[in-house]
Amino acid sequence: MKRLTFFLVIFFLFLPCISAEDRLSNDEAFAEAEPENAADIEIIIKYEDVFDDKKKKRLIQERMFEIGFGVGFKFSNDVLSVSEILKKTIYLNLDDLSKGLELDLGANIPWHLSLNFGKWGIGLFSGLDLSGAAGIHRDIFALNYADNAQSDLNASVFAYLGADSFFHIKKFKVKIKPSLFYPLAYVVPVNDKIYYKYTSDGAAKLEAGYDFRVYTATSMETFPDFDLSAKPGFDLSAGVEYPLSEAIGLNKRFPILDFDVGLDFINIPVVPSKMKEYIAVTGKFSFTQQGTGELSEILKGDVDSERYINYRDDGDESVRRAFKMLIWANWRPFSGSRVFTVTPVIGFSVNTLFFKAAAVEAGLTARLSLANLFIVTAGISYDDRAWRNSLDLGFNFRAFQFNIGAALRSPDFIGSWTVKGADINLGFKIGW
């Protein structure tokens, strides 16, 4: 029991920490500025030159060699605002829970090294991804009859290492990123056994049951002794970009219609990881109250509970990272100038940790780049099952670059504007 308590404390200390790659190499906190292919290096001198990216000698040029690292955190829910959570006493209105309760936590700690030769480039990257999500079905709060009303409960911790490359084939830019990933922890319900039952036949009874497994890379029964038993997995990310309006001559006839299009596949599963060590956690609890149908009264009723915990090493869990497919476009409305770019994105994701594995991914961002020295990106999106309103700032002095990004986020659209969650990303890059 002490080992389990220690593990859960360590595990959930790391959970407030993000996982997620929206577009291939397009997370603004860590992404590279778009190349301008100029030859010289010169800091901006005149204010009016900042808005003319045709004067390429005055642009901050791309680094040929670069090392970068960053950190990101996220959390959100669809009921309580951050200010309400931080109060000494939290008041919860059950009417606000009529659609159920969803929350998530996560973190991402990436690192990369790259060489960029203009027409092609190579690099290495690695990092740590942590994520977790939980939910309570709406029927439990609405006090409707519920039998096996499913709710999500999941978490994962991945370490990863991969190679990054891009090259051109005629007008196409091709990006390929093979990756090895190693799951350190993986929490998943067994046979959908996270359920609630509510009945009212003379006595109101609320029952909840659970059956889930906490897979770990090493046996927690012998912790802190380590004997890694999980096998690594392999996946592949790939993408392609194409200057469509230039190729068909559209931007010549209508300069306002200058755009590139792209298609990205992120974490295409190739070989799943295998995990066999796990902690099996099962149990149930119930509340019974005579002559009432009020949830607040039911919770004051008689309580009955039971729980079982077993350490096992006979698991055969296949683990894959979340897959995404995204279609996007970079539109430059001012006669092809890269000073201002609008990027719509649409696609889908598949994450087998959730009961409903498939989810929509979509967004719209606007990017202002002042001579590649000061970069501002703002956007609204629905990704990783949450609405997100973001603002990212980049300060690029070529020898080093600092990026900071923040967002309001929530599974609920209104909640994303009323501070029911947030994320922050910090990135730093050096090179020449």
Buried (B, 14 or more C-beta within 10 A) or exposed (E): EEBBEEBBEEBEEBBBBBBBBBBBBBBBBBBBBBBBEBEEEBEBEEEEBBBBBEBBEBBBBBBEEBBBBBBBBBBBBBBBBBEBBEEEEEEEEEEEBEBBBBBBBBBBBBBBBBBBEEEEBBBBBBBBBBBBBBBBBBBBBBBEEBEEBBBBBBBBBBBBBBEBBBBEEEEEBBBBBBBBBBBBBBBBBBEEBBBBBBBBEEBBBBBBBBBBBBBBBBBBBEBEEEEEBBBBBBBBBBBBBBBBBBBEEBBEEEBBBBBBBBBBBBBBBEBBBBBBBBBBBBEBBBBBBEEBEEBEBBEEBEEEEEEEEEBBEEBEBEBBBBBBBBBBBBBBBBEBBBBBBBBBBBBBBBBBBBBEEEBEBBBEBBBEBBBBBBBBBBBBBBBBBBBBBBBBBBEBEBEBBEBBBBBBBBBBEEBBEBBBBBBBBBBBBBBE
